């Protein structure tokens, strides 16, 4: 259960980071 929670947390962080980068790139261009 702990491993599954860690995986979901990692996925959430990766998604948030991807959205942040997408916003920064859109803002630059």
N, C-alpha and C positions, 0 to 999 in steps of 0.2 A: 504494500500500500504506500509505503514511504517513497519507493522508487517511482511509482506512478505519479505521486504528487510532485516529485522533483522534476519529472519529465514534463508535466503540464506547466510547471512554473517556468522551466527553461523555454518552452514553446511560447508562453505568454511574453517573456522578456524578449525573445527573438522577434516576435510580431511587433511589439512596441518599438523596438530598435529600428525595424524595417520601415515602420510608419514614420518615425522621426526622420530617418534619412530621406525618405520620399518627400516629406514636407520641406526639408532643407534644400533638396535639389530643385524642387518646384519654385521655392522662393528665390533661388539664385538665378534661375532662367526666367 
